[in-house]
Amino acid sequence: MPMTLVHPAVVLPAAACRPLPTSALVAGSLAPDLPKLLPPLETAVRGAGLADAAQFTHTYPGAATLGALLGAVLLTLFHLLLKQPLLALTPDRLGRKLTAPAVGFRCDSVPRALWTMLALALGAASHVLLDDLTHPDPRLGLHRTLQAGITVVLAAVMVAVAAWWLIRQPTGQPASLPRPLRRAPLWLTLAALPAAVLLWGAVTFDQAYQPTPYLRLHHGVTLALPALAGLVTLYALVWHVLRRTGTPAAKHRAATPQ
């Protein structure tokens, strides 16, 4: 199947519908793979009586229910735990473009909550649709080539869309957020450890049949994503603790938040 991180490219056009939150569309598009990426989550869902959560979230009924629910959890974690620490980690020039969009999400009324849930369900359904479109009859020997090609194309689309969006985004004032930790070592750690896990997973990948380079890369990414998620979550928790304790080492951006 196409790699998890390229799935948002399919649902991004729906962001043109203003009531649909972009972050909810993205969270929903990633959610069906969460049971596969996080074994403890799969175990917890099985304990609740569902035999195979990863398989269920890759069906349309499962995407609209469990997939949307997992997407809601992911969305909540992003906005309440991860968003501000990640914004504090960005360079000043980039932060000036991201401050206004970062405070733009609202889910404080029934209509907004309903639009958010719809966006989560649409995102999860788009994930299943993309997987279905790239799973022709394996006997034809084309499905792996198609999956690899789609992954490359969608990754390029996401990079292009992100660059286009950033160029068009007006430059504002950076958020007044503490920087209690040095950014360079953090960026190095956030990049190096998942990269090492990815390389290890790709090299040690073993299957009964001969693995292709794409399968090796896919397996490495499957291992690296939880490692990256764990590192980012740990950084965010430390950031919030240091912010609450008012550590003297914290440096603030000298600007008023929008």
Helices and strands as residue ranges (DSSP letters): G 4-6, H 8-11, G 12-16, H 22-30, G 31-33, H 34-37, H 39-47, H 53-56, H 60-62, I 63-67, H 68-77, I 78-82, H 83-89, H 92-102, H 110-133, G 138-140, H 143-168, H 183-204, H 213-245
